[in-house]
């Protein structure tokens, strides 16, 4: 687990993972296989509908958690089970230790439980002189190595079979082959006697069903059934977030849990335990069962209007499975105990801000976790909110503080950009790149070339070249964002050309500025709100049919975040809702609204591939429109491997974590060059900056353009 005191030390820890070729290869292979497996497992199902149902059910359970606990307790105790409530991890561990001592237990076997990891249960049990053995294969391996889990479902995914073979050789005292089947047999042989000798079995629980007073366990190994069946005492430790009203609610979650976790339609074992059953190992022939229900901050989370949605988490680990950052560094560097996107959030609430302060910055905001979450949790938003809270508590770093000050003042911001045009002259090359990096950048940023500020920003060009469209089909407002206004105005000009040719009248409100996403990414929430208000006042949404932007990140931020940012200002909130409803990305507007046809463009036959910006394919759920436009626009579209995986830009993320950004970019560009395409197209100026700069740095001849540019260039 990460132990860094500050961001500099944390980055040094991340480099260790980047240098681990086995880890990188394993996580790469798993990420690719997982996407295919999950898609196949959910094939033919209404996935969105299922997720919405799970979210609604879990939200309702959260609102009624106290009543559900009482119902669960009454029904469980009526069936012969002892039910305990623990306010925190220390109390839960003390309860379980006391149960073991009162029952005269000496040896304990455990099945996998993230809640037990959360409370550090094993440490307290061992300190009390009890022998504890993990029986899940992965958990046993990391217990022997004195490590924490690197994944919620696959705790030892970071280890090779050769490492495990060496470990088992040491444990058994005899040489073990590194063949997986043989290693499994060794584990079974070593653990079998542990089951027989154990006095107590400890498990977690995936579900605590109030109407029956029973629990449900979802596992892929038979160990959990042995742990809960053979010993004379069984203790199940679970959080209050596992409470559900009825068995039907648990079965609904079960439809998604294995599919989301590992791409399986169902796991090998689904076990339901209700009431104290017979047990020959007990003196009275009856098993002693205890359910320990843990709060540990969960009830406070449930009261929080924003963070209460965390209760929806089913602990499937899918947010790590799809995270491009986790794929690079693994769970030991992207989590404390809970890993992945949900881990960045839970660490703050369960283990404190000191453990979370570095982790929450290591989110690239690609929204892959939100897109795949079985409970529909808005994970990126919550991570950014925690980042902002920590900065409000500890103080704001100077770079983000200064950027916030600048972006809140549009005139100052634009003046600085115009001044930069002159300041860059000694370093500017003719091809639009800076010859060498300014001194503020370290050599770690040399993986990509940086663009120059444009000679003429779009807003100045617009004043002189605004087209007059008579009898327009649509009236739209153009939102440029800062990059296309001052760095890549040619992209906006290309859009104007296509719009004018298709009967679209356009307005460009001059008081608009940066969308504010960069400061939101840096945890500057107040500045993000101020920038949103600034842009909302610049537009009159009722005057337009649509508000069009060529930046996918801007579009998603304007559409989804602006109404949330101004919720405390009723008049502005109404305007934000009207504004957001009319925001649309360029490709969707041209393909789905204007419905341009292939005969309007020259056929070039040039091979082109595509990079799907994160905030287009996930933030806006747009997939087909840009690819159809590439083909309509006269180019031969060639599919690229992992088109919808992040390019590594993430705005300010690439500044904070250049090592990770460079690796993600390198992987993306390798996939692009393997297509043999001459042109790489996308719908986001930030992605263009990253991709074009990376190709320039590696001396590639592949051109990077916005979809709007090829439509304008190939228009008949």
C-alpha positions in Angstrom: 0.0 0.0 0.0 1.2 3.5 -0.7 2.9 5.2 2.2 4.0 8.5 0.7 3.8 11.7 2.7 3.5 14.0 -0.2 2.8 13.9 -4.0 6.5 13.8 -4.8 7.0 10.7 -2.7 3.8 9.2 -4.1 5.1 9.7 -7.7 8.3 7.9 -6.8 6.2 4.9 -5.6 4.3 4.9 -8.8 7.5 4.6 -10.8 8.2 1.3 -9.0 5.0 -0.1 -10.5 5.7 1.4 -14.0 9.0 -0.5 -13.9 7.3 -3.8 -13.1 6.9 -5.4 -16.5 5.0 -8.5 -15.2 2.4 -6.3 -13.4 1.9 -4.2 -16.4 1.5 -7.2 -18.8 -0.9 -9.0 -16.4 -3.1 -6.0 -15.9 -3.1 -5.2 -19.6 -4.2 -8.7 -20.5 -6.9 -8.7 -17.8 -8.2 -5.3 -18.9 -8.6 -6.4 -22.5 -10.1 -9.8 -21.6 -12.4 -8.2 -19.0 -14.1 -5.8 -21.4 -14.9 -8.7 -23.8 -16.1 -11.0 -21.0 -18.3 -8.4 -19.4 -19.9 -7.5 -22.7 -20.6 -11.1 -23.5 -22.0 -11.8 -19.9 -24.4 -8.8 -20.2 -25.4 -9.6 -23.8 -29.1 -9.2 -24.4 -29.7 -7.6 -21.0 -31.0 -4.1 -20.2 -27.8 -3.2 -18.4 -28.7 0.5 -17.7 -32.2 -0.5 -16.5 -30.6 -3.1 -14.1 -28.1 -0.6 -12.8 -30.9 2.0 -12.3 -32.9 -0.6 -10.4 -30.0 -1.5 -8.2 -29.3 2.1 -7.5 -32.9 2.8 -6.5 -33.0 -0.3 -4.3 -29.8 0.5 -2.5 -30.7 4.2 -2.0 -34.0 3.1 -0.4 -32.1 0.7 1.8 -29.7 3.4 2.8 -32.6 5.8 3.8 -34.1 3.0 6.0 -30.8 1.5 7.3 -31.7 1.8 11.0 -35.1 0.1 10.5 -33.6 -2.6 8.3 -30.9 -3.4 10.9 -33.6 -3.8 13.6 -35.6 -6.1 11.3 -32.5 -8.0 10.4 -31.5 -8.4 14.0 -34.9 -9.5 15.2 -35.2 -12.2 12.4 -31.6 -13.4 12.8 -31.9 -13.7 16.6 -35.3 -15.5 16.2 -33.4 -18.1 14.1 -30.7 -18.6 16.8 -28.1 -16.1 15.6 -26.3 -13.6 17.9 -26.3 -10.1 16.3 -23.8 -7.4 17.3 -23.5 -3.8 16.2 -20.0 -2.2 16.1 -19.6 1.6 15.7 -16.0 1.3 14.3 -13.3 -1.2 13.3 -11.8 -1.4 16.8 -15.1 -2.3 18.4 -15.8 -4.9 15.7 -12.4 -6.5 16.2 -12.9 -6.4 20.0 -16.3 -8.1 19.7 -14.9 -10.9 17.5 -11.9 -11.4 19.7 -14.2 -11.7 22.7 -16.4 -14.2 20.9 -13.3 -16.3 20.2 -12.1 -16.2 23.8 -15.5 -16.9 25.3 -16.0 -19.9 23.1 -12.5 -21.2 23.8 -11.3 -20.9 20.2 -7.7 -21.1 19.4 -7.5 -21.6 15.6 -9.5 -19.5 13.1 -10.0 -20.0 9.3 -11.2 -17.0 7.3 -12.8 -16.6 3.9 -12.2 -13.4 1.9 -13.7 -10.3 3.5 -12.9 -6.7 2.5 -14.6 -5.5 5.6 -12.1 -7.6 7.7 -9.3 -6.0 5.7 -10.8 -2.6 6.5 -10.8 -3.2 10.3 -7.4 -4.9 10.2 -9.0 -7.8 12.0 -6.2 -10.3 11.6 -3.8 -8.1 13.5 -6.0 -7.9 16.6 -6.8 -11.6 16.5 -3.1 -12.5 16.3 -2.2 -10.0 19.0 -4.7 -12.0 21.2 -2.8 -15.2 20.6 -5.1 -16.7 18.0 -3.9 -18.5 14.9 -5.6 -17.0 11.8 -5.4 -18.6 8.4 -6.8 -17.1 5.2 -8.4 -19.8 3.0 -9.1 -17.9 -0.2 -6.1 -18.8 -2.4 -5.2 -15.2 -3.2 -5.8 -14.1 0.3 -3.6 -16.9 1.7 -0.8 -16.0 -0.7 -0.8 -12.3 0.3 -1.1 -13.3 4.0 2.0 -15.4 3.6 3.7 -12.5 1.9 2.5 -10.0 4.6 0.8 -7.8 1.9 -2.6 -6.3 1.4 -4.9 -7.2 -1.5 -4.2 -5.5 -4.9 -7.8 -6.1 -6.1 -11.1 -6.6 -4.3 -11.9 -9.7 -6.2 -8.5 -10.9 -7.2 -6.2 -10.0 -4.3 -3.0 -11.6 -5.7 -3.4 -10.5 -9.4 0.0 -8.7 -9.1 1.9 -11.9 -8.5 3.3 -14.4 -11.1 3.0 -18.2 -10.8 6.8 -18.3 -10.4 6.6 -15.9 -7.4 3.9 -18.1 -5.9 6.0 -21.2 -6.6 8.9 -19.8 -4.8 6.6 -18.8 -1.9 5.1 -22.3 -1.6 8.6 -23.8 -1.7 9.5 -21.7 1.3 6.3 -22.5 3.1 6.4 -26.3 2.5 10.1 -26.7 2.7 10.2 -28.7 -0.6 10.6 -27.5 -4.2 7.3 -26.7 -5.9 6.7 -26.5 -9.6 5.3 -23.2 -10.9 2.4 -24.9 -12.7 -0.9 -23.4 -11.6 -2.8 -26.7 -11.2 0.0 -28.1 -9.0 0.2 -24.9 -7.0 -3.6 -25.1 -6.3 -3.1 -28.7 -5.1 -0.4 -27.6 -2.8 -2.7 -24.9 -1.3 -5.5 -27.4 -0.9 -3.2 -29.9 0.8 -1.8 -27.3 3.2 -5.2 -25.7 4.0 -7.2 -28.9 4.4 -5.9 -29.6 7.9 -6.5 -26.0 8.9 -10.3 -26.5 8.2 -10.4 -29.7 10.3 -8.5 -28.1 13.3 -10.4 -24.7 13.3 -12.6 -23.8 16.1 -13.9 -20.6 14.4 -14.7 -19.6 10.9 -14.9 -15.9 9.9 -16.6 -14.8 6.7 -17.9 -11.6 5.2 -21.3 -11.2 3.6 -22.4 -9.8 0.2 -26.0 -9.4 1.4 -27.7 -9.1 4.8 -31.4 -9.8 4.1 -33.7 -8.1 6.6 -36.9 -10.1 5.9 -35.1 -13.4 6.6 -32.3 -12.4 9.0 -29.9 -14.4 6.7 -26.8 -13.6 4.8 -25.6 -14.3 1.3 -22.1 -15.1 0.1 -20.8 -14.9 -3.5 -17.6 -16.8 -4.1 -15.6 -18.6 -6.7 -13.9 -21.1 -4.4 -15.4 -23.7 -2.1 -13.4 -22.4 0.9 -16.2 -20.1 2.1 -18.6 -23.0 2.5 -16.0 -24.9 4.5 -15.2 -21.9 6.6 -18.9 -21.3 7.4 -19.8 -25.0 7.8 -17.0 -27.0 9.5 -15.9 -25.0 12.6 -18.3 -24.9 15.6 -18.3 -21.1 15.7 -19.1 -18.9 12.7 -18.7 -15.1 12.7 -19.8 -13.0 9.7 -18.5 -9.4 9.6 -20.4 -7.0 7.3 -21.0 -3.3 6.9 -24.4 -1.8 7.2 -24.2 -1.1 3.5 -24.9 -4.8 2.9 -28.4 -4.6 4.3 -31.2 -5.1 1.8 -35.0 -5.4 2.5 -35.8 -8.6 0.8 -34.2 -11.6 -0.9 -35.5 -10.2 -4.2 -33.2 -7.2 -3.8 -30.2 -9.4 -3.2 -31.0 -11.5 -6.3 -31.3 -8.4 -8.4 -27.7 -7.4 -7.3 -26.6 -10.9 -8.0 -27.5 -10.5 -11.7 -24.9 -7.8 -11.9 -22.2 -8.6 -9.4 -20.4 -11.6 -11.0 -20.9 -10.2 -14.5 -19.4 -6.9 -13.4 -16.6 -8.4 -11.3 -15.1 -11.0 -13.6 -17.4 -11.3 -16.7 -19.1 -14.4 -15.3 -22.8 -14.9 -15.6 -22.8 -16.5 -12.1 -20.0 -17.4 -9.7 -19.2 -21.0 -8.7 -20.8 -20.7 -5.3 -23.7 -18.6 -4.0 -24.4 -19.5 -0.4 -27.3 -18.5 1.8 -27.1 -18.9 5.6 -30.2 -18.4 7.7 -30.3 -19.5 11.3 -28.1 -21.7 13.5 -27.7 -25.1 11.9 -26.6 -28.5 13.2 -22.9 -28.9 13.8 -21.3 -32.2 15.0 -18.1 -30.3 16.1 -20.2 -28.5 18.8 -20.8 -30.0 22.2 -24.6 -29.5 22.0 -24.6 -30.3 18.3 -25.6 -26.7 17.4 -23.4 -24.2 15.6 -22.8 -20.9 17.3 -23.3 -18.1 14.8 -22.6 -14.4 15.3 -23.3 -11.6 12.8 -21.2 -8.4 13.5 -22.7 -5.4 11.7 -20.2 -2.6 11.2 -20.8 1.2 10.9 -17.3 2.7 10.8 -18.6 6.0 9.3 -21.2 4.5 7.0 -24.1 6.0 8.8 -22.6 9.5 8.4 -22.1 8.8 4.7 -25.7 7.9 4.4 -26.7 11.3 5.8 -24.6 13.1 3.2 -26.8 14.2 0.3 -23.9 13.7 -2.2 -21.9 10.8 -0.7 -24.9 8.7 0.3 -24.7 7.1 -3.2 -21.5 5.3 -2.0 -23.9 2.9 -0.2 -24.7 1.5 -3.6 -21.3 -0.1 -4.0 -21.5 -3.9 -4.3 -17.7 -4.5 -4.1 -17.4 -5.9 -7.6 -14.1 -4.2 -8.3 -15.2 -3.2 -11.8 -14.1 0.4 -11.3 -10.5 -0.9 -11.0 -11.0 -3.3 -13.9 -11.6 -0.4 -16.4 -9.4 2.3 -14.8 -6.4 3.2 -17.1 -4.4 4.3 -14.1 -5.0 1.2 -12.1 -4.0 -0.8 -15.2 -0.6 0.9 -15.0 0.2 0.8 -11.3 -2.1 -1.8 -9.6 -4.0 -1.7 -6.4 -1.1 -1.3 -4.0 -0.4 2.1 -5.5 -4.0 3.1 -6.2 -5.6 2.4 -2.9 -5.0 2.1 0.8 -7.1 -1.0 1.6 -10.0 -0.5 -0.8 -8.6 0.0 -4.3 -9.7 1.6 -7.5 -12.1 4.5 -7.8 -14.2 3.5 -4.9 -11.1 3.0 -2.9 -10.1 6.6 -3.4 -13.4 7.6 -1.9 -13.6 5.1 1.0 -10.0 5.7 2.1 -11.0 9.3 3.0 -14.0 8.3 5.1 -12.7 5.0 6.6 -9.0 5.8 7.1 -8.6 9.6 7.0 -7.4 12.4 4.7 -3.7 11.7 5.3 -4.1 8.3 3.6 -6.3 9.8 0.9 -4.7 13.1 0.0 -2.3 11.7 -2.7 -4.6 9.0 -3.9 -7.5 11.3 -4.9 -5.3 13.3 -7.2 -4.5 10.1 -9.2 -7.8 10.2 -11.1 -7.6 11.0 -14.8 -11.4 11.7 -14.9 -12.0 9.4 -17.9 -15.3 8.3 -16.4 -14.7 4.6 -17.2 -15.5 3.8 -13.6 -18.8 5.7 -13.6 -19.7 4.0 -16.9 -19.3 0.5 -15.5 -20.4 0.9 -11.9 -23.1 -1.6 -11.0 -24.6 0.9 -8.6 -24.5 3.9 -10.9 -22.2 5.8 -8.5 -20.8 9.1 -9.9 -17.3 8.1 -8.8 -15.3 10.8 -10.6 -17.4 13.6 -9.1 -17.1 12.2 -5.6 -13.3 11.8 -6.0 -13.0 15.5 -7.1 -15.2 16.6 -4.2 -12.9 14.8 -1.7 -9.9 16.4 -3.3 -11.6 19.8 -2.9 -12.5 19.1 0.8 -8.9 18.1 1.6 -7.6 21.3 0.0 -10.2 23.3 1.9 -9.0 21.7 5.1 -5.2 21.8 4.5 -4.8 24.7 2.1 -4.7 25.1 -1.6 -1.5 24.6 -3.6 -0.2 27.7 -5.2 -0.6 26.5 -8.9 -4.2 25.6 -8.5 -4.9 28.8 -6.4 -3.4 31.0 -9.1 -5.2 29.2 -11.9 -8.4 29.6 -10.1 -7.8 33.4 -9.7 -7.0 33.7 -13.4 -9.9 31.7 -14.8 -12.4 33.6 -12.7 -11.4 36.7 -14.5 -12.1 36.3 -18.2 -10.4 39.5 -19.3 -7.2 38.7 -17.3 -7.2 35.1 -18.6 -7.5 36.2 -22.2 -4.9 39.0 -21.8 -2.4 36.4 -20.5 -3.1 34.1 -23.5 -2.6 37.0 -25.9 0.6 37.9 -24.1 1.9 34.3 -24.3 1.6 34.6 -28.1 4.5 37.2 -28.0 6.4 35.5 -25.2 6.6 32.2 -27.2 8.3 33.8 -30.2 11.9 32.8 -29.4 10.8 29.2 -28.9 8.1 28.8 -31.6 8.7 26.6 -34.7 6.9 27.0 -38.0 5.0 23.8 -37.6 3.0 25.1 -34.6 5.1 23.6 -31.8 7.4 25.0 -29.2 11.0 24.2 -29.9 11.9 23.3 -26.4 10.0 23.1 -23.1 9.9 26.2 -20.8 12.0 25.9 -17.7 8.8 25.3 -15.5 8.5 21.9 -17.2 10.9 19.0 -16.2 12.4 16.5 -18.6 9.6 14.2 -17.6 7.3 16.2 -19.9 9.4 15.7 -23.0 7.2 12.7 -24.1 5.2 15.2 -26.1 5.7 18.5 -27.9 3.7 21.5 -26.8 1.7 23.7 -29.3 2.1 27.4 -29.7 -0.6 29.9 -29.1 -2.3 30.8 -32.4 -1.5 34.0 -34.2 -5.2 34.9 -34.4 -7.6 33.6 -31.8 -11.0 32.4 -33.1 -12.9 35.3 -31.4 -10.8 37.8 -33.5 -11.3 35.8 -36.7 -15.1 35.6 -36.0 -15.4 39.4 -35.9 -14.0 39.7 -39.4 -15.4 36.5 -41.0 -18.7 35.7 -39.5 -20.9 34.3 -42.3 -24.4 35.5 -43.1 -26.8 32.7 -43.4 -30.2 33.5 -44.9 -33.3 31.5 -44.0 -31.4 29.3 -41.6 -32.6 25.8 -40.7 -31.2 26.1 -37.2 -29.8 28.8 -34.9 -26.9 27.8 -32.8 -24.4 29.3 -30.3 -20.8 28.2 -30.6 -18.9 27.4 -27.4 -15.2 27.3 -28.1 -13.6 26.7 -24.8 -10.1 28.1 -24.3 -8.0 25.7 -26.4 -9.9 26.0 -29.7 -10.2 29.8 -29.2 -6.6 30.5 -28.6 -4.6 27.4 -29.7 -6.5 25.6 -32.5 -8.9 28.2 -34.0 -8.8 26.4 -37.3 -11.0 23.7 -35.8 -13.7 26.2 -35.0 -13.3 27.8 -38.5 -13.8 24.4 -40.1 -17.0 24.0 -38.1 -18.3 27.4 -39.2 -17.6 26.4 -42.8 -19.7 23.2 -42.6 -22.5 24.9 -40.6 -22.8 27.8 -43.0 -22.9 25.4 -46.0 -25.8 23.5 -44.3 -28.0 26.5 -43.4 -27.0 27.0 -39.8 -27.0 30.6 -38.4 -24.4 31.0 -35.7 -23.7 33.3 -32.7 -20.4 33.5 -30.7 -21.0 35.2 -27.3 -17.8 37.2 -26.7 -18.1 37.0 -22.9 -17.6 33.2 -22.9 -14.3 31.7 -21.5 -12.8 28.4 -20.4 -15.5 25.9 -19.3 -13.9 25.6 -15.9 -13.1 21.9 -16.0 -9.3 22.4 -15.3 -10.0 24.1 -12.0 -12.6 21.5 -11.0 -10.0 18.8 -11.8 -7.6 20.6 -9.4 -10.1 20.7 -6.6 -10.9 24.4 -6.9 -14.7 24.0 -6.5 -15.5 27.7 -5.8 -13.6 28.8 -8.9 -15.3 26.2 -10.9 -18.7 27.5 -9.8 -17.7 31.1 -10.5 -16.5 30.2 -14.1 -19.8 28.3 -14.7 -21.8 31.3 -13.6 -19.6 33.5 -15.8 -20.3 31.4 -18.9 -24.0 31.0 -18.2 -24.4 34.8 -18.1 -22.7 35.0 -21.5 -25.4 32.8 -23.2 -29.1 33.2 -23.7 -30.1 29.6 -24.3 -33.7 30.4 -25.3 -32.3 32.3 -28.3 -30.8 29.1 -29.8 -31.9 25.7 -31.0 -28.6 24.2 -29.9 -25.3 25.2 -28.1 -22.5 23.4 -30.1 -19.0 22.7 -28.9 -16.2 20.9 -30.6 -14.6 19.9 -27.3 -16.0 16.7 -25.8 -14.7 17.6 -22.4 -16.4 21.0 -22.5 -19.6 19.4 -23.7 -19.8 16.9 -20.9 -18.8 19.5 -18.3 -21.4 22.0 -19.6 -24.1 19.5 -19.9 -23.7 17.5 -16.7 -21.8 19.6 -14.2 -23.1 23.2 -14.7 -26.6 22.5 -13.2 -24.9 20.9 -10.2 -22.4 23.7 -9.7 -25.1 26.4 -9.4 -27.7 24.5 -7.5 -27.5 27.0 -4.6 -28.6 29.8 -7.0 -32.2 29.1 -8.1 -32.4 31.7 -10.9 -29.1 30.6 -12.3 -30.0 26.9 -11.8 -33.0 27.4 -14.1 -30.8 28.9 -16.7 -28.2 26.2 -16.3 -30.9 23.5 -16.9 -32.0 25.2 -20.1 -28.4 25.7 -21.2 -27.4 22.1 -20.5 -30.5 20.8 -22.4 -29.3 22.5 -25.5 -25.6 21.6 -25.3 -24.5 19.1 -28.1 -21.2 17.9 -29.4 -20.2 18.7 -33.0 -20.3 15.1 -34.4 -23.8 14.4 -33.1 -25.1 17.7 -34.4 -23.7 17.2 -37.9 -24.5 13.5 -38.2 -27.8 13.2 -36.3 -29.3 16.7 -36.7 -28.0 18.1 -40.0 -27.8 14.5 -41.4 -25.1 15.3 -43.9 -24.7 12.7 -46.6 -21.7 11.1 -48.3 -22.3 12.8 -51.7 -21.6 16.2 -50.1 -17.9 15.3 -49.7 -15.0 14.3 -52.0 -13.9 10.7 -51.8 -10.2 10.7 -50.9 -9.8 7.0 -49.9 -7.2 8.1 -47.3 -7.0 5.7 -44.4 -8.1 7.3 -41.1 -8.5 5.9 -37.6 -10.2 7.4 -34.6 -9.6 8.1 -30.9 -12.8 8.4 -28.9 -12.4 11.1 -26.3 -13.4 9.9 -22.8 -16.0 12.6 -22.3 -17.6 11.9 -25.7 -18.0 8.1 -25.5 -18.7 7.9 -21.8 -19.6 11.4 -20.7 -22.1 11.9 -23.5 -22.6 8.3 -24.6 -21.7 9.2 -28.2 -20.1 6.3 -30.2 -21.3 6.0 -33.8 -21.7 9.6 -35.0 -18.0 10.5 -35.4 -17.1 7.2 -37.1 -20.0 7.6 -39.5 -18.8 11.2 -40.3 -15.3 9.9 -41.1 -16.7 7.6 -43.8 -19.2 10.1 -45.0 -16.4 12.7 -45.2 -14.6 10.6 -47.9 -12.0 8.8 -45.8 -11.5 5.0 -45.3 -12.1 4.4 -41.6 -9.8 1.8 -40.0 -10.7 0.6 -36.5 -8.0 1.1 -33.9 -7.5 -1.3 -30.9 -8.9 0.2 -27.7 -10.3 3.3 -29.4 -12.3 4.2 -26.3 -9.4 3.9 -23.8 -8.0 7.2 -22.5 -5.1 8.8 -24.3 -3.6 10.0 -21.0 -4.2 13.7 -21.2 -6.8 14.4 -18.5 -6.0 18.1 -18.5 -4.0 18.9 -15.4 -3.5 15.2 -14.7 -0.8 15.1 -17.3 1.0 17.9 -15.5 0.8 16.2 -12.1 1.6 12.7 -13.3 3.7 12.9 -16.5 5.0 9.4 -16.1 1.5 7.9 -16.2 0.4 10.2 -18.9 3.3 9.2 -21.0 2.7 5.5 -20.6 -1.0 5.9 -21.6 -0.1 8.0 -24.6 2.6 5.5 -25.7 0.1 2.7 -25.6 -2.5 4.7 -27.6 0.0 5.8 -30.2 1.3 2.2 -30.7 -2.2 1.1 -31.4 -2.7 4.0 -33.8 0.5 3.3 -35.8 -0.5 -0.4 -36.0 -3.5 0.5 -38.1 -1.4 1.9 -40.9 -3.6 5.0 -41.1 -2.2 8.3 -42.3 -4.6 10.4 -40.2 -5.8 10.1 -36.7 -9.1 11.9 -36.0 -10.8 12.8 -32.7 -13.4 15.2 -31.2 -11.4 16.9 -28.5 -8.7 19.6 -28.6 -7.1 18.3 -25.4 -6.8 14.9 -26.9 -5.4 16.5 -30.1 -2.8 18.3 -28.0 -1.7 15.1 -26.4 -1.8 12.9 -29.5 -0.3 15.4 -31.9 2.4 16.3 -29.4 3.3 12.6 -28.8 3.5 11.8 -32.5 5.7 14.8 -33.0 8.0 13.7 -30.2 8.4 10.2 -31.7 8.9 11.6 -35.2 5.8 10.0 -36.7 4.2 11.1 -40.0 0.6 10.4 -38.8 -1.5 13.6 -38.9 -3.9 14.4 -36.1 -7.0 16.4 -36.9 -10.5 17.2 -35.5 -13.4 15.5 -37.4 -14.6 19.0 -38.2 -11.4 19.7 -40.2 -11.7 16.8 -42.6 -15.4 17.5 -43.3 -14.5 21.1 -44.1 -11.4 20.1 -46.2 -13.3 17.4 -48.2 -16.5 19.4 -48.7 -17.5 19.7 -52.4 
